[in-house]
Amino acid sequence: MKNQKKSETVKAGCYSNRELSWLKFNGRVLEEAADATVPLCERLTFVSIYQSNLDEFFMVRVGSLHDQMLYSPEVRENKTRMDSKEQIDAILEQSRSLCEQKDEIYAQLMAEVQERGGVELIDFSRLSPEDAAYLEVYFNTEIRPLISPQVVGKRQPFPFLKNKEIYAIVDLESKGSGKIGIVPCNNGLFERLIQLKTEPNRFMLVEELILHFAPQIFDHYKIKSKSLLRVVRNADLEAEEESAYDETIREGEPDYREAMAELIKRRKKLCAVRAELSRDMDDEVVEKLCEYLDLTKEQIFYTKAPLDLSFVFQIQDYLKTKPELFYEKRVPQKSPMIKDDVPMMEQIAKKDILLCYPYESIQPFLRLLNEAAEDPEVVSMKMTLYRVAKYSKVVEALIKAAENGKEVVVLVELRARFDEENNIEWSRRLEEAGCRIIYGLDGLKVHSKLCLITRKTKKKIQYITQIGTGNYNEKTSTLYTDYSLMTASTDIGLEALMVFNALSMGQICEPGMKHLMVAPNSLQQGIICQIDEEIEEAKQGGHGYIGVKLNSLTDKVLIDKLIEASQAGVKIEMVIRGICCLNPGIKDYTENITVVSIVGRFLEHARIYIFGTGSRQKLYISSADFMTRNTTRRIEVAVRVESDALRHRIAQMFKVMMSDNVKGRLMKPDGSYARRQIRKNAVNSQELFYEHAYSEAEKAELEKQAKAAKKAGKKPANTKQQNGKKQK
């Protein structure tokens, strides 16, 4: 019995809490902001990303836990068995520690900005009399006429404070109980950074200016204390989305798009989950704020850094003349697999083509869509859209196809969190152009990245299928690492058609496909079957191997299967950027598992599943992480890469990522991350992949020039294509 309990305790140590694991990931982002080897202005970007990440985490994950604590406090998460209150308490404690680190890093960064860039953010204590006079005039003429102050008292209700906006809060002395004065500092009518008159490279934040002149605003009161306040609100509407849809249908208004538009408005008014203050205030005032906002004191954070760090991008604009403060410019390169003078569908018919973003350009895929829109033999185009660019060339190509008489079927996922408004607008435009719009299935988000082009010639029906790991978004294709596979395989095309037909009929695709694994019916079970094969291989004395690249690992079913595989002797390598609820390196359980997290210049976003080695190897790319929401509550697609050349290429890239000792961190048995020792060569996988992309593009261009010269009977010029590599 004692041995059994000890065994259970050791196995429990194999799991990490999802939320605390995410905070460790965000700590990795903050680590990049503190890394002196990262250019200064890019470090500013990382500290801003850290803050926006944390905001979204509280809005979504803490918001969800907050609701659970109110309505289902007995529920415990399935790995560390923490209930919602225990998780929130741990989150607040860890977040407070990270907040202190963020303040220190920000202060250091701004000191370097002043020293190396000559740009300074100042306060009134360091102003010359001339600048102080200028700012007072500026406040009275440019700001005061546009602000709307309010006093909260017995007859004046506390106003609704908008999510993530900044307010000046002042404690007013009055007869009887004290009052609170509030001034909104973000109304979109004035600049956030105010430039000083005498020194153009010195700035003041507008909220600090408003707070300074609070005595003039509330001139009938004595001000006891003052601070800036920022509130983060719950944005988790997952549970409400379906009920709102059903309610809309019951009321005889079956327009899901309009229901979602209404939900976006409702989200803005959800409860507060965190508040930040820029200065200490009397306990009485803080207690009042907690009462008004329905927060506990533990949910109040004090921060020395500005409450909203998005202004750092304006600071960067002032430093553009100093290229040494930024990353070397990188431009997505032309894939050597693509020929300019041959139609895309003709090239894909000859061989499968893989694009690797951001190292290679998305242009060949956009070219495919536009050629298909114009091709008289293309009869239909079908696509799933989750997040698209604000000015989407992908959507424009689909609109063109519809206007040219093609059948265009587009599944637009309106529940892509925080992109709903953009998706609603594009869905309207697509519908107006004649596209058939589908909004997905009840209770299941459609997260797959799937495109099917059907072409009917005199001889046959041809399918061109594209399956990707990332969104159809031209902007993020330059910032996120993703794979895009384009194939003319009839078998894959027919299976993709089955997926679209099921979605069109409001159904879930049935299992049994050979080339695609489709959630929720066959992805999780398909992965388990592949892991079982590796377990059996290891038990038979062979070399069982699993390689996985993901954003997150939380699915306990798959985690337990990976633990089983490790116990059987299967070697497991994982590149997991964010959440990882599996702790590696625990004797007798996860000792055969290695986990690396890469946080660098580009957001690691591609998903790869590798099973086996050599002739046994099966390799998939997918839109799905190993998260329960992906494997059981979404429509996701994984495709097996059949081309030997492409499979080898992806496997080699995975190997490089596993060996990254510059931006890669090794996960320890306690769930923390450690820097890797650079013994001989430094391996920065992202930089290596970009160098390779430049080299291959240059090589392809030289070969093209040589062929052209040979055809023309001339000697090729001995020049090198630079491809923007050394641009600043």
N, C-alpha and C positions, 0 to 999 in steps of 0.2 A: 504493500500500500504506500509506504514511504517513497519507494522508487518510482511508483506511478505518479505520485504528486510532484516529485522532483522533475520527472520527465515532462509533465504538463506545464510546470513553471518554466522550464527551459524553452519549451516550444512557444509558450506565450511571449518569450523574449524575441521570437522571430518576427513579431508584428510591431508596426509603428502606427500611431494614430494618424489618420489622413490629414487632419487640420494642422497638427503640429509638424508633420512632415512638410506640408506646404510652406509653413513659416520658415522652416530651415532652407527651403529653396529660395524664398525671398531674401533670406539672409545672404545667400550666395550672390544675389543681384546686388545687394549692398556691398558685398565684398569687392565686386567689380568697381563700384564707385570709389572704393578706398585704394584700389590697386594703382600704384605709381607708374606701372608700365603701360597703363591705359592712358591715351591722350586726355588732357585736362577737360576739354569740352565734352568728350564722350563720357567722362566720369560724371559730369553734370547730368547727362542724359540718364545714366544708370540710377542716380539718386532720385530723379523724377519718376522713372519707371518703378522703382521700389515703392514710392508713395502711391502711385496710381494702382499698382498691383494690390497694395494693402487696402486701399479704399474698396476695390471690387471684392476682395476677399471678405471684408466685413459686410458689404452690401448683400452678398450672395450666401456665403457659407455661414457666417455668424448670424446673419438674418434668419436663415433656415433653422439653425440651432436655437435661436431665440424663440421662434414659433413652436418648435418642438418642446422646449422647456415649459412653455405656457400650456400647451394642449396635450402633450404626451411625455411628461417628465420621466416616466418609467422606462422609456425606450433607451436601449444601450447600443452603441455601435458594435459591429460584429467581430472586431479584431482585438482591441484592448479593453473592451467592455466598459468604456467610460460612458456615463450618461451625459445629457446635453449640458447640464450645469457644470459638471466636472470639466467638460471640454471647453466651455466658455471661460471658466476661471483660468485654465491652463493657457488658453489663447491670450487672454488679457495680460497675464504675467509675462509670457514670452514676447508679446508685442511691445510691452513697456520697455523691456530690455533692448529690443531692436530700435525703438524710438530714440533711446538715449544714444545708441551708436550712430543713428542717422543724424542727430543733431551735431555730434562731434565731427562726423565726416563732412557734413555740409559746411560747418564753420571753417574747416581746413581747406575745402575746395574754394570757398569764396575768398579766403586769404590768398590762395594761389592765383585766383582770377585777378585780384588786384595787383599782385606782384608781377605776374607774367603777362597779363593782358591789359593792365591799366584801367580796368573797369571795376567800379566799386559801388556797393549797395550801402547806403548810409542811413543814419537816424539823426534826430534833431540835436543830439548831444555833440555832434561833430560838424555842425553847420557854421559857416561864416555868417555874420550879421546880414550881409547882402543876400545870400541865398535864403536865409530864413525869411527875410522880408519878401523876396520873390515868391516863395512857396505860400506865404500867407495871402498874397494877392491872388496867386493861382487858385488856392482853395476857395477864396471868396467869389471869384469870377467864374471858374470852370467847374467846380465841384459842388459847392454848397447849394446853388440853385437847382441841382439835379438829384439831391439826396432826399430821402423820406424818413426822417427820424420819428421815433415813437417812444412814449413813456408808458411802461407797464405798471399799473396800479390796481386798486380795487375796482375801478370802473373801466379800465383799459385792459382788454384781454391780451395775453401773451400771443404774439403773432406766429404764424407758421414759418419756420425757418427752412429754406429750401436746401435740398441735398447738396453738400460739398461747396456751398457758397459761404462767403466770409461776412461776418457781422461784427461791428464794434459794439461791445457791451460795457455799460458804465453803471456803477453803483451810485445812486443818487441819494443824498441825504435830504430827508423831508420830515415834517412833523408826523408823529406816529411811526408806523413801519416804513422802512426804506422802499424806494422804488428802483426799477431797472430801466435804463435807457438803451434803446437799440437803434443802430443805424446800418442798413444794408450797404455793403461796400462793393458789390458786384451787380451793377445794373446794365452793363454793356454800353454805357454812354461815355465812359472816360477810360483813358489808358491805365493799364496796371502799373507800368513803370513810368515814373515822372522824371524827366531829364532836368538837371539843374542848369541854371542860366549861365553861371560862370565857368563851370567845368562839365562839358558835355558827356564825359565818360563816367559821371557820378549820377546815381539814380536813387529815388525813394519809391517804395511801394505805396500805392494809393491808399491802401487800408491803414498803413502807418500814419499817413498824412491826416486821414479822417479821424483816427483815434487821437492824434495829437491835439486837434482842434475841437475835441469833444466839449471842452469847457465853453467854447463859443456857441456850439450847437445847443447845449443845455444850459444856457446862461442864467436861468432862474433857479438853478440848483447848485449845491456844492457837491463836487465829485469826490467820493471817498476812494474809489479804485476803478480801474478800467482794464480791459483786455480785448483781444480779438477772439472770436468764436467761430468754429466751423463744425457742422454736424454732418455725420454720415448716416444715411437712412437705409433700412432694409429694402432690398430690391428683389427679393425672392418671391416670384409669382408663380413658380412651378405648379404648386398645388391648386392655384386659383384658375390657371389657364383653361383647363378642361371644363371646370364647373361653369366658368364664364361663357364658354362656347355653348355648353348644353343649355344654359339659361337663355342665351341669345336665340337658339333654335326654338326653345319652348315659347318664347315671346313672338315667334313668327317672323324673325329677322335672320335668315340663315346665311348672313354674310360674315364669314369668319374674319375676314380682313378688317371690317369695321369693329368687330368685337376686340381684336388685338389692339387697334388704335385706341379704344377706350381703356384697355388694360394698361397701356403705356401711361395714360394720364393718372390712373389709380396708383401706379407704382411710385410716382413722385410724392405721394402723400403717406407712404407707409411709415412705420415707427422708426425712431432714432435708435441706432445701435452703438454709436460711439460719438463723443464730442471732444474737440481739441481746444485748449485755451493757450494763448501766447504768453500770459502773465498769471502770477498768483493772484487770487481774489479771496476776499473774506469767506470763511466757511458758510456764513449765512447766505451769501449770494450764490455760492456753489450749490448749496442745498436747494435754493429756489430754482436754479436752472435744472437741477436733477428732477425736481418736482414737475416743472413745466414740460420738460422733455421726456419724462418717464424713464430716467436713467438712474443707475446707481453711481456712487462716487468712484467705484472701480472702473466705470466706463468713461470717466473723464481723464483725458491725457493732457499733460502739460508739455509743450514743445518750444524749444528755443529757435528752431528754424522756422521760416515762414510757413503758414498753414497750407498754402498751395504752392507747390514748386514748379508749376508749369511755366512760370516766367523765365526759367533758365534757358528756354529755347530762344527767347528774345536776347538774352545775354550772349548766346552763341552767335546770333546775327551780327552783333557788334564786334565779334572777334573773328569774322570770316577772313579778315586780311592776314591772319596768323595761322597758316595751314598746319604748322607744327603742333597746334593744339587739337587737331582733328585726326581721325583715321585717314589713312591714304585712301583716296577715292577708288572705289571698285565698281566696275560696270559689268552687268551680266553679259556673258559672251555668247556668241553664236555657236550652237552645237555643231561639232564636226560631222555629226550624223546627217545634217540637213543640207540639201542642195538648193540653191536659190532658183535655178532654172527648171526645176521639176515640180509638178503639183504635189502637194503634201499627201493626198490620198494615194497617188501613184507610188510615192516613196514608202509609205506605210504598208502598202500591199506587198512590197518586196521584203520588208523586214520590220520587226518591232522597233519602235523608237522610244528612247527614254530621255526625258529632260530632267536635269537636276538643278533646282532653284536654290539659292539665287545666283549660283555660279554660271548657269546658262539661262538664256533669255526665254521668256514666255512667248515671244513673238511667233515661233513656229506653230504653237497651238492656236493663237489668235488667227494666224494665216489659214490654218485648217478650217476654222469656223467660217471665216469669210469666203474661202473658196467653196465650201459646201453650200453656203447661202446663195452663191451665184451659179453653182453647177446644175444644169437642167436635169441631170440624171439622179440627183439627190431628191428623195421623196419625203424624208422626215429627219428631224433633229430633236433629240430628247436629252434633257439635262436636269440634274438636281443642283439647286443653288442654295447655299447656306449663308455665306458672307461674300458680298461682291464689293468692288470699289465704288466710291461715290459717283464717279463718272466712268461707268463700266463699259469697256470695249467688248467684253464678252456678251453683255446684254444687247449692245448695239448690233452685234452680228446676228443674234437670234431674232431681233426685230427685223433686220434686213431679210433674213430667211423667210419670215412670215409674210412680209410684204411682197416677196417674190413667189408666193404661192406654196411654199413648203408647209407641211404639217409640222408645227413646232409645239412640243409638249414640255412644259417647264414646271418642275416641282419647286416652289419657292417656300422655304422654311421660314415662316414668319416669327417663329419662336427662337431665332438666333439672338441670344441675349445681348441687349444694347445695340443691336443692328436692326431691330424691328422696324423702325421708321423708314430707314433706307430700303429695306426689303418690301415694305408696303408700297412705297412710291414706285419701285421698279416693277412690282407685280401689276400695278395699274397700267404702267406704260406698255408692258408686254401684252396685257389683255387688250388694250386699245389697238395694238398693232395686229391683233388676230391670233396671238398665241393661246394655246389652251393651258390654263393655269390650274395646278393642283396644290393643295395646302397640306398634304401629308396625312397621317393617320392619327386617330384619337389616341392620346397617351404616348405616342412614339414620335420623337423628333427624327427628321430625316437629315442625317449628318454625312451621308455618303458623298463622294466626289465622283460622279459617274456621268458620262456623256456618250450617247449612241447616235451615230449618223448612219442612215440607211440609204443605200444607193441602188437603183434598179436599172440595169442595162438590158440590152436585147438578149444577152446570154445568161445572166444570173442576177441574184440579189446579193449585194456586197454590204458587209457591216464594217464600219470603222468605230472602234470603241476606245474611249479614253478613260482611264481609272487613275485617280490621284490620291495623294496623301494630304493635300492642302486645298484651300478654297480657290475658287475661280476669281482671283483678285490680283490684278496687275500690280497694285501697290505692294501687297504683302509678298508677292513673288520675288521682290528685290530685298526683302528683309527676313523672310522665313526660309529655313531649309526644308525642301519638299521634293517629292518625286512625281513625275507625270508620265505614265506609260500610254503609248498609242499603239494599237494593234489592229490588224485586219483579220485576226483569227475568227473564223466563222463560229466555232464552238463558244468562244468568249462572247461574241456578239449575240448569239442566241440566248445565252444565259443572262446577259445584260437586258435583253428584250423581255425576258421573264420577270426581271426585277421591275422594269417600268410598267409592264402590263399589270402586275400585282398592285403596284402603287396606284395606278389609274383606277383600279376597281376597289380601292380602299382595303386591300388585303395585304397580309404578310407573306413574303416569298417562302415557298416550301423548301425544306432541306433536300439534299440529294444532288447538288451541282458538283461538277468535277473541277471546275477552274476557279469559281468564285465561292468564297465563304461569306454568307450574308446574315448579319444580325437582324432580328433577335433569334432566329430559329436555328442557325447553323454555325455561327461564328465561334461562340464559346465552346460548343461541343466539338467543332472541327479542330480547334487549338488543342483541346484535351486529347483528342485522338492522335494528333501529331506528337504531343509530349509522351503519350503512352508508347508510341513506336520507339522513341529514344530511350525510354526506361527499359523496354524489352531488349533493345540493342545492347545497352550497358549490362543487363543481367546475363546476356549471352556472351559476355566478354568482349564485346565490340566497343567502338568509340561513340558513345551517345553524346550529342551536342545540341544545344539550343542557344541561339543568339537573338536578342530582342532589342529593338530601339523604340522607345515610347516617350510620350510626354509624361504619362502617369501610370502607376500600377497600384490599383486598389481592390480589384476583384478578388475576394477571398477564395472563391472556388479555384481560380487560376493560381493564386498564391500558394494554396495548399498543394496543388498539383506540381508546382515548381519545387516546393519543399520535398515532395515525394521523389521527384526526379533527382534532386541533389542527393538524397539519401541513397538512391540506387546507383550513384556514381556518375550521373550525367553532368558533363561540364556545362555550366550556364553562364553566359556573358550578357550583361544588359547595360545599355546606355539609356538612362532615364533622366530626363531633364528636371522634372518637377517632383510631384508626389511619388514617394516609394514607400509603401506600407510593409515591405518585406525587408528585414534586416539580414544582410549577407554575413558569411564567415562564422556562423555559430556552429560549433562542433556537434557532429552527429545529425545536424539538421540542414543548415545552409552553407556548410563549409565549401561546397563546390560551386557556389554562386559568387560572382563578382559584379558589382554595380558601379558604374561611372556616371557622373552628372557633368554635362558640358553646358556652361553658361558663358557666352561670348558675344561677339559683335552681332551675330545673327541669331535669331530665335530658332533653336532646334525644334522642328515640328514634324519631320518625317517619321512614319511608323514602318518598321521592318520586322518581319518574323522569319527566322532561319531555323530549319530543323535538319539535323544530320550534316555530314561532311562528304566530300568527294562525290561519287556517282549517286549517293543516297540523298544528296542535299535537295531540299525543297525550300524555296524562298518566296515570300509574299510581301507585297507592299499593301498598305491599308490606310483607311481613314480613321481606324478605331484604336484607341488606347485600351489597355487591359484594365478598364474601369467597368463596374457593374452597369453604370448608365449607358456605356457604349455597347457592351456585349449583350445586354438583356432589355434595354429600354430605348434603343435607337435603331434606325435603319442604317447599317454600316456595311461597307463592302471591302473585302480583301481579295486580291487577285494573285494567283500564282504566276510568277515570272517564268516563262517557258524558254526564252532565249538564253543559250549558254553564255553568250558574250555579256548580256545585260545582267544576268545573275552573278557572273564573276565580278562585274564592275561594282555592283551594290555590295557584294560580300567583301570586296577589298576596301571599299569606303568604310564599311562597318568595322573592319579590322583596324583601320587608321584611327577611327573615333575611339575605339577601346584603348588605344595606346596614347591618346592625347594627354600630355603631361604639362601643358601650359594652361589651358582653360578647363581641362577635365579634373574633377575631384573624385577621390575614391571614397565610397561609402563605407563606414566602419560598422561593426556589429551593434553599436548603440544607436545607429541611425544618423550620426553626425558625419560630416565630410572632412576629409583631410587632403591637403596638397600632395601631389605625387612628386617624388624625387626625379630630377632631371639628371640621369647618370651620364649619358653621352650626348644624344641629340634632343633638342627641344622639338616637340611635336604639337603644333597648333593646327588641329584638323581643318578648321575653317579656312585658315590662310593657305594651307597646303592644297585644298580643293580649288581655291581661287587661282592659285599659281598654276595648277594643272589645267584649269579651264582656259587661262590666257595662253598657255603653251600650246594646247591642242588647237585653239582657234587660230593662232599664228601659223602653226604647221599646216592646217587646212588651207589657209589663205595663200601660203607660199606654194602649195601644191596646185591650187587653182590657177595662180599666176603662171606657174611653169607649164601647165597644160595649155593655157591660152597662148602663151608665147610660142610653144611648140607648134600649135595649130597655125599660128600666124607666121611661123618660120623665123622667129626672132629669139635672141638670147634673153632669158628671164632677168629682170632687174634684181640686183643683189640688195634688196631692202627688206626691212622687217616691219611688220604691222605692229603698231603699239597698242591698238585696241583700247585706248584710254587708260592703260595700266598706270602710267606715271602722272596722270592728271591729278591736280590737287583741287 
